[in-house]
Protein backbone atom coordinates (compact mmCIF):
# COMPACT_ATOMS: atom_id res chain seq x y z
CA UNK A 1 0.00 0.00 0.00
CA UNK A 2 1.21 3.44 -0.89
CA UNK A 3 0.36 6.28 1.41
CA UNK A 4 0.89 9.80 2.55
CA UNK A 5 1.19 11.24 6.04
CA UNK A 6 0.86 14.95 6.61
CA UNK A 7 0.45 17.36 9.51
CA UNK A 8 -1.31 20.59 8.61
CA UNK A 9 -2.42 23.68 10.47
CA UNK A 10 -5.63 25.61 9.81
CA UNK A 11 -7.06 28.74 11.33
CA UNK A 12 -9.51 28.25 14.18
CA UNK A 13 -12.43 29.67 12.21
CA UNK A 14 -11.99 26.92 9.59
CA UNK A 15 -11.91 23.89 11.92
CA UNK A 16 -15.46 22.73 11.17
CA UNK A 17 -15.06 23.33 7.43
CA UNK A 18 -11.81 21.37 7.49
CA UNK A 19 -13.47 18.42 9.22
CA UNK A 20 -16.31 18.53 6.68
CA UNK A 21 -13.79 18.51 3.83
CA UNK A 22 -11.97 15.49 5.29
CA UNK A 23 -15.30 13.65 5.62
CA UNK A 24 -15.99 14.48 2.00
CA UNK A 25 -12.60 13.09 0.96
CA UNK A 26 -13.29 9.91 2.95
CA UNK A 27 -16.60 9.40 1.15
CA UNK A 28 -15.11 9.98 -2.29
CA UNK A 29 -12.08 7.77 -1.56
CA UNK A 30 -14.25 4.77 -0.65
CA UNK A 31 -15.95 4.78 -4.05
CA UNK A 32 -12.96 3.65 -6.11
CA UNK A 33 -12.31 0.08 -7.19
CA UNK A 34 -9.04 0.46 -5.28
CA UNK A 35 -10.39 2.27 -2.19
CA UNK A 36 -8.41 5.08 -0.64
CA UNK A 37 -8.67 5.34 3.12
CA UNK A 38 -8.29 8.81 4.56
CA UNK A 39 -8.04 9.16 8.31
CA UNK A 40 -7.54 12.36 10.22
CA UNK A 41 -7.15 13.37 13.83
CA UNK A 42 -7.36 16.80 15.36
CA UNK A 43 -4.29 17.38 17.49
CA UNK A 44 -5.35 20.71 18.97
CA UNK A 45 -4.20 24.28 18.38
CA UNK A 46 -5.32 24.08 14.75
CA UNK A 47 -3.23 21.05 13.78
CA UNK A 48 -4.59 18.01 11.95
CA UNK A 49 -2.76 14.74 11.38
CA UNK A 50 -3.83 13.11 8.09
CA UNK A 51 -3.06 9.63 6.79
CA UNK A 52 -4.03 8.66 3.25
CA UNK A 53 -3.60 4.99 2.48
CA UNK A 54 -4.41 2.89 -0.55
CA UNK A 55 -2.98 1.47 -3.72
CA UNK A 56 -1.09 3.96 -5.84
CA UNK A 57 -3.63 3.53 -8.63
CA UNK A 58 -6.46 4.45 -6.28
CA UNK A 59 -4.68 7.49 -4.85
CA UNK A 60 -3.72 8.65 -8.35
CA UNK A 61 -7.33 8.20 -9.52
CA UNK A 62 -8.63 10.15 -6.52
CA UNK A 63 -6.27 13.06 -7.16
CA UNK A 64 -7.04 13.08 -10.88
CA UNK A 65 -10.77 13.07 -10.19
CA UNK A 66 -10.46 15.84 -7.61
CA UNK A 67 -8.16 18.12 -9.57
CA UNK A 68 -8.95 17.54 -13.21
CA UNK A 69 -12.49 16.28 -13.44
CA UNK A 70 -15.07 17.10 -10.82
CA UNK A 71 -13.40 18.35 -7.67
CA UNK A 72 -15.28 21.62 -7.36
CA UNK A 73 -18.60 20.00 -8.25
CA UNK A 74 -18.13 17.26 -5.65
CA UNK A 75 -17.15 19.74 -2.99
CA UNK A 76 -20.08 22.05 -3.75
CA UNK A 77 -22.46 19.10 -3.46
CA UNK A 78 -20.94 18.07 -0.14
CA UNK A 79 -21.56 21.37 1.62
CA UNK A 80 -24.31 20.87 4.18
CA UNK A 81 -26.25 24.02 3.30
CA UNK A 82 -26.29 23.36 -0.45
CA UNK A 83 -27.57 19.89 -1.36
CA UNK A 84 -28.91 20.85 -4.78
CA UNK A 85 -26.69 19.97 -7.73
C-alpha positions as CSV (number, residue, x, y, z in Angstrom):
1,X,0.0,0.0,0.0
2,X,1.2,3.4,-0.9
3,X,0.4,6.3,1.4
4,X,0.9,9.8,2.5
5,X,1.2,11.2,6.0
6,X,0.9,14.9,6.6
7,X,0.5,17.4,9.5
8,X,-1.3,20.6,8.6
9,X,-2.4,23.7,10.5
10,X,-5.6,25.6,9.8
11,X,-7.1,28.7,11.3
12,X,-9.5,28.2,14.2
13,X,-12.4,29.7,12.2
14,X,-12.0,26.9,9.6
15,X,-11.9,23.9,11.9
16,X,-15.5,22.7,11.2
17,X,-15.1,23.3,7.4
18,X,-11.8,21.4,7.5
19,X,-13.5,18.4,9.2
20,X,-16.3,18.5,6.7
21,X,-13.8,18.5,3.8
22,X,-12.0,15.5,5.3
23,X,-15.3,13.7,5.6
24,X,-16.0,14.5,2.0
25,X,-12.6,13.1,1.0
26,X,-13.3,9.9,3.0
27,X,-16.6,9.4,1.2
28,X,-15.1,10.0,-2.3
29,X,-12.1,7.8,-1.6
30,X,-14.2,4.8,-0.6
31,X,-15.9,4.8,-4.1
32,X,-13.0,3.7,-6.1
33,X,-12.3,0.1,-7.2
34,X,-9.0,0.5,-5.3
35,X,-10.4,2.3,-2.2
36,X,-8.4,5.1,-0.6
37,X,-8.7,5.3,3.1
38,X,-8.3,8.8,4.6
39,X,-8.0,9.2,8.3
40,X,-7.5,12.4,10.2
41,X,-7.1,13.4,13.8
42,X,-7.4,16.8,15.4
43,X,-4.3,17.4,17.5
44,X,-5.3,20.7,19.0
45,X,-4.2,24.3,18.4
46,X,-5.3,24.1,14.7
47,X,-3.2,21.0,13.8
48,X,-4.6,18.0,12.0
49,X,-2.8,14.7,11.4
50,X,-3.8,13.1,8.1
51,X,-3.1,9.6,6.8
52,X,-4.0,8.7,3.3
53,X,-3.6,5.0,2.5
54,X,-4.4,2.9,-0.6
55,X,-3.0,1.5,-3.7
56,X,-1.1,4.0,-5.8
57,X,-3.6,3.5,-8.6
58,X,-6.5,4.5,-6.3
59,X,-4.7,7.5,-4.9
60,X,-3.7,8.6,-8.4
61,X,-7.3,8.2,-9.5
62,X,-8.6,10.2,-6.5
63,X,-6.3,13.1,-7.2
64,X,-7.0,13.1,-10.9
65,X,-10.8,13.1,-10.2
66,X,-10.5,15.8,-7.6
67,X,-8.2,18.1,-9.6
68,X,-9.0,17.5,-13.2
69,X,-12.5,16.3,-13.4
70,X,-15.1,17.1,-10.8
71,X,-13.4,18.4,-7.7
72,X,-15.3,21.6,-7.4
73,X,-18.6,20.0,-8.3
74,X,-18.1,17.3,-5.6
75,X,-17.1,19.7,-3.0
76,X,-20.1,22.1,-3.8
77,X,-22.5,19.1,-3.5
78,X,-20.9,18.1,-0.1
79,X,-21.6,21.4,1.6
80,X,-24.3,20.9,4.2
81,X,-26.2,24.0,3.3
82,X,-26.3,23.4,-0.5
83,X,-27.6,19.9,-1.4
84,X,-28.9,20.8,-4.8
85,X,-26.7,20.0,-7.7
